[in-house]
Each structure stands twice: as C-alpha cells, then as structure tokens.
Amino acid sequence: MAGPADPLLTRPEPSRSFGRSPLELGLARLSRNRVAMLAAALLAALYLSALFAGFLSPYHFDDERRDLSYHPPTAIGVKDTDGRFCAPFVYATVPSFDVFHRRHFSPDTTQRYPLRWLVQGSRYRLFGLLPCNVHLFSVDAPARVYLLGADSRGRDLFTRVLHGGQISLSIGLLGVAISFTLGLLIGGLAGYSGGWFDELVMRVCEMLMMAPGFYLLLALRAAFPPQLPSVTVYILIVVILSFIGWAGLARVVRGMAIALRDRPFIQAARVAGRTPIGIVWAHLIPNMTSYAIIAATLSVPGYMLGETALSLLGLGIQDPYASWGNLLSEAMQIGQLPFRPWVLWPGVFISLTVMAYNVLGDGLRDAFDPRAQGAGK
C-alpha cells in the first residue's frame, strides 16, 4: 500500500491566469459580462450593416417616387388569397386621397410581386472602393418594398438609414481617433515635461473646456459657408469635433503622466537618451492603454450626437446624402408623427448605438479597472 505523498514532490496546480497578460485577463472578464457582450454584438451588427449598406439596401439612397411619399412600411406576405403558403411577396400600392386631402395607400391584390434575391440594380461602391450593382433583395416595378416606410420624397427609409449609418457611425470613430491621439500626445508631453509647456497646454485646455461644447460647435461650424459639398462638411465636422474633444482627455493624461514620470523605467529611458516624445509614445502611453480604451468607448456617442445635432439643424450633412441626423429632421414636424411614426426610425438607431456604447464602456471599465478587480476579489 502506497504511503502518503511526499510534500516536496507535490506542486500546486498552476493558476489559470498564470502567464496571461493584463489584456488577456481583462478580455476574459469582459467575455463573462453578457450584457456588455450583447452590446458589442449589436455594435458589430450596426457597423457591418453600414459597411455593406449598398449590398443590403434594395435601392439607391436617392431613388425617389414622389407618388409614394410617406408610404407606410410594406407588408410582406407568405400566403396567397387561398391561404396557401408561397414565396415572400408584396403587392403594388395605389395612392388615393380622402375628403381631408390625406394620402392613403391601398394594395392592388390582383398581382403578387415576389421578392427577388441577389438582383442587379443601381450601382454603388462596395467598401467605398469596388464598383458593384448586386443587391441582396428587391421587387419588380411597379411594386416597391419599404421595410421601414418611405420619406417625404418616396425614398426607401431602410436604404437611407443604412447609408446614414456610414456617416454617423464613422464620424464617431474618426473623431475619437484624432482627438485621443492629440490628447494622449499633448497631455503626456505636458505631464512629462512640466514647466512653461505644461502651463500653456493647461490654460488652452481650460479655455476650451470653459466654453459650452454645443455652442462652440455651432460657432465653429457657422464660421464656414453653409453651402459646402457633403464630403467637405464631413471632414469639417470631424475636425471640429476633434478640436473640441481633446482638451478633457489631455488634462487626465497629464495627471497620469506626472504620476509615472519618476518611475524607474522612465528614468532608465531618459538615461538611455530617448527624446521626450519617444518616452511619452513608447513608455507612458502604453501604461495608459486601459484608460484610453475605456474613455474612447464612452466618448464615441458624444461625437455621434454632435454630428446629429448639426445635421438636425441643417448645418451638417446635406440632402440627398443621408446621415441619421438629417433623416431625423423630418420628425421635427410634430403634427405628422401620429400619422407617420416610421420617420422616427433614425432616432431608434441613434438611441440603440448610444446605449450600446455606454453599456460596452461600463463593461470595459469593470473588466480593466484594477480597483474594481480588487473589490471583486
């Protein structure tokens, strides 16, 4: 019979977290947060739909039918008049007016128009580069398929929401990328160098943060001609939002840089002859990665709402190009909402995106914040 095991020969089982980087540990904790992962999946679906907007949409974003103005969402049928199941189809609609001169649409049930898949239609550029004309689905004329209804010019709102997401979603990412690059570099240099440069940067940051952000945004946009090409307006909005947004981050990064600049690894880099910019870029900023990721995720909704506000007021992206802001401008006619509630769909997508970013940001903070981890233990 074997005796007891020698304690010198037995070793404890290695921990599952042994040898894993802080990034891997944080991602593992994030994967266990179901709400945050659901928000991440929703954002991934929104960005993929915007990326493939031309393929997923049945029409061109400016394809209009004035006779179908404010057409309600199209009903897709799967049963014929005899109650038998068949391929998905739609009916053509016939517009008419009642005694109050309000437009109504009646289905013409004499002929079915089946949904056709992978059809050739209007041309677009896939990923903004590759010319293509294949659409996921469509129907033959004179029928139209309006999944989310139509706008005041009879354009498919589903198509315009997908194309509007290309602008509204990308503005948030580009604005955060530019402002956070500026904030990390300038704030890191100010905290590491100190002296007159630190004083100058902090006074500039205080001046930018002192002015109300939305009114400063309006003032900067109003300084340029109102009738600019949409591409120019897009670039201008990104630059203005980035100019406003870097100051708050720079102040926080400056405080973190002051706390890190006397650490041994920073002193070793200084003795090795590294320049201040090199030290900030190679040593200080990597130690702020967790905070930067969390702060960037929580800041994207602010940039999106800034673009939405400008477009809603007519100072942003102009028709016929679509953004969620100028699509939502039709909902400003409050008297029309009880009769045409589908014009609020852009607001639904804005709300979903903002909530998803906030939930994901909270999940990232819980996963990567050392204090939250210590409290959990």
Buried (B, 14 or more C-beta within 10 A) or exposed (E): EEEEEEEEEEEEEEEEEEEEEEEEBBBEBBEEBEEBBBBBEBBEEBBEBBBBBBBBBBBBBBBBBEEBBBBBBBEEBEEEEEEEEEEBBBBBBEBEEEEEEEBEBEBEEEEBBBBBEEBEBBEBEBEEEEEBEEBBBBBEEBBBBBBBBBBBBBBBBBBBBBBBBBBBBBBBBBBBEBBBBBBBBBBBBBBBBBEEBBEEBBEBBEEBBEEEBEEBBBEBBEEEEEEEEBEEBBEBBBBBBBBBBBBBBBBBBBEBBBEBBEEEEBEEBBEEEBEBEEBBBEBBBEBBEBBBBBBBBBBBBBBBBBBBBBBBBEBBBBBBBBBBBBBBBBBEEEEBBEEBEBBBBBBBBBEBBBEBBBBBBBBBBBBBBEEEBEEEE
